[in-house]
């Protein structure tokens, strides 16, 4: 891939790529590479993923096999191997395939993603009492049941994503506002019946 390749949003349809991502460490690495504003070495990725550098090196090479990460220019130490994401975000086209292999791979990836989400919420709840009042009162967990047509749901999703976009870490990492913290916002809009 080109050194100055523009990062893009991709839709993953290949079950092998879905399976490659369906691992908590790989999801953590991809998130950090996609939002952190720079590359990572295996040692830095180890801190993000909670694994050893050799384990994260393995995961980085697996992600590279599927074109999700690539080697980045060195930061000056020629021995240092830096990795960067080739995409700024990704999605799966949920339910688009009738292929059982693709459906199973998508299910594994979604399950890994949801487990990561639940772990983050539980972590927040465990430490919420120790957080400053301004952060405790600013945090929100909410669910609303809406009655929408498919066109309205698409429009609603577009509007929510438009609102979120300027606050994404990758856009603000160079000059964050004073007191800014990394905040995860999870958003799902799926029919119930």
Secondary structure, 3 states (H helix, E strand, C coil): CCCCCCCEEEEECCHHHHHHHCCHHHHHHHHHHHHCCCCECHHHHHHHHCCCHHHHHHHHHHHHHCCCEEEECCCCCCCCCEEEECEEEEEECCCCCCCHHHHHHHHHHHHHHHHHHHHHHHHHHHHHHHCCHHHHHHCCCCCCCCCCCHHHHHHHHHHHHHHHHCCCHHHHCCCCCCCCCCCCCCCCCCCCC
